[in-house]
Structure formats: C-alpha cells, structure tokens
C-alpha cells in the first residue's frame, strides 16, 4: 500500500470528522457523543503520522495498530450518532465509507510488517 495514499486519506478523514463535530455541537447541541467521535476520528491520522518516524518495526506496528483501533472506535461512534439521529444518513455513509477505506489500508500494512518480522 502506498503510504502517501494512507497519509492523505488519514488527514482528509479527520477534517470531515471535525466538520461533523462542529455541525452536531452547534446545530444539535450534542457534545458528549460527538466529542468521542472527534477524539477517535482525529487520533487515526495522528498515530499514522507518528508511525512515519518510529524507532523500530515493532513501534511501527504498534502505532498502526493503535490507528486501527481508533478506526474501529470511530465506526462505533458514527453508528451511535446515526442511530440516535444526530447525523444524517448521507453524512454517515460518507464518513463510514472513508473509515472502511482506512481499515482496508491499515490491515494489510500491519500484516505486511508483521510478516517481515517473522
């Protein structure tokens, strides 16, 4: 997987998360669930960015694995916000699809690096 694609998508995704958070908090006056989405959704790219300058392959796997956990948590908050009518289905679908793209990039990246350590 081209790391620049992962880097780009992991930066553009949290921009949409921040915009969604701003919308939910200002329009719907919901702060707790949307804040959780903000925290997990922005953490993905931060961990991927940290992985660029790690000191070892194990550290790289660790940072990417944390990013993968954050992607999974973000999907949870997206589902909860959708099912409680805080975000519209179109917004949910867009964010969820991008989130799934990140999963599809992170899993093989992690697996490839793990196989190199064996």
N, C-alpha and C positions, 0 to 999 in steps of 0.2 A: 504494500500500500504506500502510495506516495505521501510522505509526511507533510508536504506542503498542502495537500488537499485536506488532510486531517486538521492541520493547523488553521487553515482558512475556515473550515466548517465549524471548528470548535471555538472560533472567535465570532463568527456571524450568528451562531445559535444563541449565545447569551445576550446579544444585542436585542434579539426578538424577545427573549425572556424578560429583560429589563423593561422593554416597552409594554409587555403584557402586565408586568407587575405594576407599572405606573398607571396603566389603564384600570386595573382591578382596584387598586388602592384609592384612586381618585373618583372613579365612577361608581363603584360598588361599595366603597368604604370597608373593604375586607382587607385585613392586614396580616393575620396570622398565617393562613394557608399560602397566601401569595408571597409572603416573606420566605417561607420554606422553599417555594419554587425558585425564588430569586437566589437563595443561598446555594442550593444544589445545582441549579442551572448555570450559574456563573463559575462554580467551582470546577466544572468539567474542563473548560479551557485553561484555567489556571494550573491544574495538575498536568495537563498535556504540555503546557509551556514549560513547567518545571522539569519535565522529563527530558527536555532538549539539552540540559546541561547537568545531567546526573553524573555521579562518580563511578557508577558500575552498572552492569547489565541488570543485576538484581534490583538496584534502585530504580532503573528504568521500568522494569516490570511492575514494581510497587506503585510508582506514580501513575502508570497507565491503568493499573488495576483499581486504584482509587478513583480515577476518572470514570472507569466503567461502573463502579458502584454508584457514583454520583449521577450517571446517566439513568441508571435503574431507579434511583430515588426520584429523579426529576419526572420520570414517566408516572410514578405513583402520584405525585402532586398534581400533575396535569390531569390525570384521570379523576382525581378527587375534585379538582376545581371544575372540571366539565360536568361531573355527575351531581354537583351541587349548584349548577347553573351560574357559576362565576365567570366562566369563559364560554364563548360561543363555539359551536361545533367546528366552524371553519378555522378559527384560530387554534383550537385543539388539534385538529387534523394536521395543520401546517407544522405546529411545534412537535407533535408526536412523530410525524414522518421524518423530520430532521433529527429528532432524538434517536430514532431507529437507524438512521444512516450512520450516526456516530457509533452505535453499537456494532454495526456491520464493519466499521473500520477498526474499532478498538480490539474486538475479539481476535481477529487474525493477527493484528500487530503484536498482541500479548502472546498468542500461541506461537508465533514465529520466533519471538525472542526466547521463549521458554524452551523451544526445541533446540535452539542454538546452545543453550546451557547444558544440555544433556550430553 
